[in-house]
């Protein structure tokens, strides 16, 4: 997909027209110890779309088609405004997250991101790599809480590399702190000391940073099964000792009904493979969460099935699939769009106050899998399923959005 960086026509889903009217001002999310909607339920929303790189434009177009079916059936509008991020932004304006994109994101009700990165930019200076744009977006928008669900669907039990009895029934939510830790800590760099190069980073957390992510995790756990496992390395790291103390204090005092446990990160990595059903909600720092959430993805069988939400104390959240940009298959109609569609469902649930519509999208994805259609990443030899591309998978989901029964009981 190619589009001009400014004066982009906004696609209004649900209205059947293309418009360029000014975006509606989003209501602020109130600072709280709990997750709050970015906006209250209304008839029209402004969404910033960030197609990014690689397969990003393909899964974005497919998701737009699915959302068009949803808005038409459910009677509300989404004004979709595209902007640049990642490698596409570097090529266009020499900045992986331009100020114009930030302003557009901040004026939206929610942000839906596809994926960024690719071999083309791997040798760029760090400040001109796509990943730097992603980090800048998280910091600039205050997106400190990352929610990454890993739910094993019965239709895909055999897609996991683990035994059926190990993964059947797994439903884990990883709550990852996103704007602190070793990725953002200073000082950092590569210097020459005593005649040799030395690289260093600073793993650092303030009490307030730990406090706020602990409260988000406590809120999430209280709405699930009430079990929360905090992951650290408190036996050797001072920063983890503080992490454990603050998490314990917050959960004990403010979430007394949540069953809190602690686990060292190396043990947790092993236990996620050994017996993942022991976990419900996991809370951890940035680098530990980065690793563990990717590990949890393989319980499901493919990163192509996993959505995520990144949320701050106020303003819009960013919703994105967990997978990368897969430049090797870009433009070949081989990508799996389901993670981005499920990310749109998280957007509807966590930012737009439309839980019924979110559940309808989730059920349409499962119904598509029941129809035995599979993209290449979740296709198993001898499974009797039809191999389909990105466009056809999206078309199946869109049709099911139109035809399956509307959910009547919704848990928020």
C-alpha positions in Angstrom: 0.0 0.0 0.0 1.3 3.5 -0.8 -0.2 6.6 0.5 0.8 10.3 1.0 1.9 11.2 4.4 -0.4 14.2 4.7 -3.9 14.9 3.6 -4.9 11.2 3.6 -8.5 10.6 2.9 -10.2 9.0 5.9 -12.2 5.8 5.3 -15.4 5.8 7.3 -16.6 2.3 8.0 -20.3 1.9 8.6 -21.2 5.0 6.6 -20.5 3.6 3.1 -18.6 6.8 2.1 -15.2 8.3 2.0 -14.8 11.5 4.0 -12.1 13.9 5.2 -13.8 15.5 8.1 -11.8 16.5 11.2 -11.3 13.7 13.8 -13.5 13.6 16.8 -11.7 14.6 20.0 -11.3 11.5 22.2 -12.3 11.6 25.8 -9.3 11.2 28.2 -8.8 8.0 30.1 -8.9 8.9 33.8 -5.8 8.1 35.8 -6.8 5.1 38.0 -5.5 2.0 39.6 -7.6 0.1 37.0 -7.9 -0.2 33.2 -10.3 2.4 31.9 -11.8 2.9 28.4 -10.2 5.6 26.3 -13.7 6.7 25.4 -17.3 5.9 26.3 -19.4 4.1 23.9 -20.6 6.3 21.0 -21.7 6.1 17.4 -18.5 7.2 15.7 -14.8 6.7 16.5 -11.6 7.9 15.0 -8.9 5.2 14.6 -5.4 5.7 13.4 -4.1 2.8 11.2 -0.4 2.1 11.1 0.2 -0.4 8.3 3.9 -0.4 8.8 6.2 -2.7 6.9 6.4 -6.2 5.3 3.0 -7.9 5.5 1.6 -5.0 7.4 -0.3 -3.4 4.5 -1.9 -6.7 3.5 -3.2 -7.6 7.0 -4.3 -4.0 7.4 -6.5 -4.2 4.3 -8.0 -7.5 5.3 -8.8 -6.2 8.8 -10.4 -3.1 7.3 -12.7 -5.4 5.3 -13.7 -7.3 8.4 -14.3 -4.1 10.4 -16.4 -2.8 7.5 -18.7 -5.8 7.9 -18.8 -5.4 11.7 -19.7 -1.7 11.6 -22.4 -2.2 9.0 -24.0 -5.0 11.0 -23.7 -3.3 14.4 -24.6 0.3 13.4 -21.6 2.4 14.3 -18.8 4.1 12.4 -15.0 3.9 12.4 -13.1 6.7 10.6 -9.8 5.1 9.7 -6.9 7.4 9.1 -3.6 5.9 8.0 -0.2 7.2 9.0 3.5 6.2 8.8 5.7 4.2 11.2 8.8 2.0 11.0 10.6 1.4 7.8 7.9 3.1 5.6 8.4 6.2 7.7 12.2 6.1 7.4 11.9 5.8 3.7 9.4 8.7 3.4 10.6 11.2 6.0 13.8 9.8 7.5 12.1 9.3 10.9 10.7 5.9 12.2 8.0 7.7 14.2 7.4 11.2 12.8 5.8 13.9 14.9 2.9 14.1 12.5 2.1 10.4 13.2 2.3 11.0 17.0 -0.1 14.0 16.7 -2.5 11.9 14.7 -2.3 9.0 17.2 -2.9 11.3 20.2 -6.0 12.8 18.5 -7.5 9.4 17.9 -9.8 7.2 20.0 -7.5 4.2 19.4 -4.5 3.1 17.3 -4.4 -0.1 15.3 -0.8 -1.1 14.3 0.1 -3.9 11.9 3.9 -4.6 12.1 7.2 -2.9 11.5 10.8 -3.8 10.5 12.7 -5.7 7.8 16.1 -6.6 6.5 16.3 -3.4 4.5 16.9 -1.3 7.6 18.9 -3.7 9.8 22.2 -1.9 9.2 20.9 1.6 9.8 22.1 3.6 12.8 20.0 2.7 15.8 18.0 5.9 15.7 17.0 5.1 12.1 15.8 1.6 12.7 12.0 0.7 12.6 12.2 -0.7 16.2 13.3 2.7 17.5 10.1 4.1 16.2 8.1 1.6 18.1 10.0 2.4 21.4 9.5 6.1 20.7 5.8 5.6 20.2 5.4 3.7 23.5 7.3 6.3 25.4 5.7 9.3 23.8 2.2 8.0 24.3 2.8 6.7 27.8 2.0 3.1 26.9 3.3 1.4 30.0 1.1 -1.7 30.2 1.2 -4.4 27.5 -1.5 -7.1 27.6 -0.6 -10.2 25.6 -3.2 -13.1 25.9 -2.1 -16.6 24.9 -5.3 -18.7 24.6 -5.1 -22.1 23.0 -8.1 -22.6 20.7 -9.4 -26.2 20.4 -9.3 -26.0 16.6 -5.5 -25.4 16.8 -4.4 -27.9 19.5 -2.2 -29.8 17.1 -0.5 -26.6 15.8 1.4 -26.3 19.0 4.7 -28.2 19.2 3.8 -29.4 22.7 1.6 -32.4 23.5 -2.2 -31.9 23.4 -2.6 -32.8 27.1 -0.1 -30.0 28.0 -1.7 -27.2 26.0 -5.4 -28.0 26.0 -7.3 -25.4 28.0 -4.4 -23.0 28.4 -5.5 -19.4 28.8 -2.7 -17.1 30.0 -2.5 -13.3 30.1 0.9 -11.7 30.2 1.0 -8.2 31.7 4.3 -6.7 30.6 5.6 -3.3 31.8 6.5 -1.5 28.6 8.3 1.8 29.1 11.0 1.1 31.7 13.7 -1.5 32.5 16.8 -2.2 30.5 15.3 -1.0 27.2 15.0 2.5 28.4 17.4 2.8 31.4 20.4 5.1 31.3 23.4 5.3 31.2 23.8 3.0 28.2 26.2 2.7 25.3 29.4 1.2 23.9 32.6 2.7 25.0 36.3 1.9 24.9 37.7 1.1 28.3 41.3 -0.2 28.9 41.7 -0.7 25.1 38.6 -2.8 24.5 35.0 -2.0 23.7 32.5 -2.4 26.5 28.7 -2.4 26.0 26.4 -1.6 28.9 22.7 -1.0 29.7 20.9 -0.1 32.9 18.2 -2.3 34.3 16.3 0.2 36.4 12.7 0.6 37.8 11.3 3.3 40.1 8.8 2.4 42.8 6.0 4.3 40.9 6.6 2.4 37.7 6.3 -0.9 39.5 3.3 0.3 41.4 1.2 1.2 38.4 1.9 -2.0 36.4 1.1 -4.0 39.6 -2.3 -2.3 39.8 -3.1 -3.0 36.2 -2.1 -6.7 36.7 -4.2 -6.9 39.9 -7.2 -5.5 38.0 -6.7 -7.9 35.1 -6.3 -10.9 37.4 -9.3 -10.0 39.5 -11.5 -10.1 36.3 -10.1 -13.5 35.3 -9.6 -16.4 37.8 -8.0 -14.3 40.6 -4.5 -15.8 40.2 -1.5 -13.6 39.6 2.1 -14.7 39.3 4.8 -12.0 39.5 8.0 -12.9 37.7 11.4 -11.5 38.7 15.0 -12.4 39.5 15.0 -11.2 43.1 17.6 -13.8 44.2 20.4 -11.9 42.3 19.1 -8.5 41.0 18.5 -5.5 43.3 15.9 -4.1 40.9 14.0 -7.4 41.2 14.1 -7.2 45.0 12.3 -3.8 44.7 9.9 -5.2 42.1 8.9 -8.0 44.5 8.4 -5.7 47.5 6.3 -3.2 45.6 4.1 -5.8 43.8 3.5 -7.6 47.1 2.6 -4.4 48.9 0.1 -3.3 46.1 -1.6 -6.6 45.7 -1.9 -7.4 49.4 -3.3 -4.0 50.3 -5.5 -3.1 47.3 -6.4 -6.5 45.7 -6.9 -8.8 48.7 -9.0 -11.3 46.7 -6.1 -11.9 44.2 -4.0 -14.9 45.0 -0.4 -13.6 44.4 2.6 -15.8 43.9 6.2 -15.1 42.9 8.5 -17.0 40.5 12.0 -16.5 39.3 12.1 -15.8 35.5 14.3 -18.8 34.7 11.9 -21.1 36.5 8.9 -19.5 34.9 10.4 -20.0 31.4 10.6 -23.7 32.2 7.2 -24.0 33.9 5.5 -22.4 30.9 6.6 -25.4 28.9 6.3 -28.0 31.6 2.8 -27.2 32.8 1.4 -23.9 31.4 -2.1 -24.5 32.9 -0.8 -23.5 36.3 -0.7 -19.9 35.1 -3.6 -17.4 34.6 -2.2 -13.9 34.8 1.6 -13.2 34.8 3.1 -9.7 35.5 6.7 -8.9 34.7 9.2 -6.2 33.7 9.9 -5.2 30.2 12.7 -7.6 29.2 11.4 -10.6 31.0 7.9 -9.9 29.5 9.4 -9.6 26.0 10.9 -13.1 26.3 8.1 -14.9 28.2 5.3 -13.6 26.0 7.0 -14.8 22.9 7.5 -18.2 24.6 3.9 -18.3 25.5 2.9 -17.7 21.9 4.2 -21.1 20.9 1.8 -22.7 23.3 -0.8 -21.5 20.9 1.1 -22.7 17.8 1.8 -19.5 15.9 2.5 -15.8 16.5 0.0 -15.3 13.7 -2.8 -15.9 16.2 -1.8 -13.6 19.0 -3.1 -10.0 19.6 -1.8 -7.5 22.1 -2.9 -4.2 23.7 -0.6 -1.4 24.9 -2.3 1.0 27.2 -1.4 4.1 29.3 -3.0 6.1 32.1 -4.8 8.4 29.6 -5.4 8.7 25.9 -5.7 6.1 23.2 -4.1 2.6 23.4 -2.2 0.9 20.6 -3.4 -2.6 19.5 -1.2 -4.8 17.4 -0.5 -8.4 16.5 2.5 -10.0 18.3 4.1 -11.2 15.1 6.8 -9.5 13.0 6.7 -8.1 9.5 7.7 -11.3 7.7 9.3 -9.5 4.7 10.1 -12.9 3.1 6.4 -13.4 2.3 5.3 -9.8 1.9 3.1 -9.2 -1.1 2.5 -13.0 -1.6 -0.9 -13.2 0.0 0.5 -15.8 2.5 0.1 -13.8 5.8 -2.2 -14.8 8.6 -4.5 -11.8 9.3 -6.2 -13.3 12.4 -3.9 -11.8 15.0 -4.6 -8.3 13.7 -8.3 -9.0 13.5 -8.1 -10.2 17.2 -6.1 -7.1 18.0 -9.0 -5.0 16.6 -11.3 -7.0 19.0 -9.1 -6.0 21.9 -9.4 -2.4 20.7 -13.1 -2.6 20.8 -13.1 -4.2 24.2 -10.4 -2.1 26.0 -10.6 1.3 24.3 -14.0 1.7 22.6 -16.4 0.3 25.2 -17.9 -2.2 22.7 -17.4 -5.6 24.4 -20.2 -7.3 22.4 -18.7 -6.4 19.1 -15.3 -7.5 20.3 -16.7 -10.9 21.3 -18.5 -11.1 17.9 -15.1 -10.7 16.2 -13.5 -13.3 18.4 -16.3 -15.8 17.7 -16.1 -15.1 14.0 -12.4 -16.0 14.0 -13.1 -19.3 15.8 -16.0 -20.0 13.5 -13.6 -19.5 10.5 -11.3 -22.1 12.0 -14.3 -24.4 12.4 -14.8 -24.1 8.7 -11.4 -25.8 8.3 -9.6 -23.0 6.5 -5.9 -22.3 7.5 -3.1 -20.0 6.5 0.3 -21.6 6.0 1.6 -20.8 9.5 -1.2 -22.9 11.2 -1.7 -25.5 8.5 -0.7 -29.1 9.6 0.1 -31.9 7.3 -2.9 -34.3 7.0 -5.3 -32.0 8.9 -7.9 -32.1 6.1 -8.1 -28.3 6.1 -8.0 -26.0 3.1 -4.9 -23.8 2.6 -5.9 -20.2 2.1 -4.2 -16.8 1.7 -4.6 -13.6 3.7 -7.4 -12.2 1.5 -9.5 -15.4 1.6 -9.1 -15.9 5.3 -10.3 -12.3 5.8 -13.3 -12.8 3.5 -14.3 -15.9 5.5 -14.2 -14.0 8.8 -16.1 -11.0 7.3 -18.8 -13.3 6.0 -19.1 -14.9 9.5 -19.3 -11.5 11.1 -22.4 -10.9 9.0 -24.1 -14.3 9.7 -23.2 -15.8 13.1 -25.5 -15.0 16.1 -24.8 -11.8 17.9 -23.4 -12.4 21.5 -25.9 -11.7 24.2 -23.9 -12.3 27.4 -20.7 -10.3 27.6 -18.2 -10.2 30.4 -16.2 -7.0 30.6 
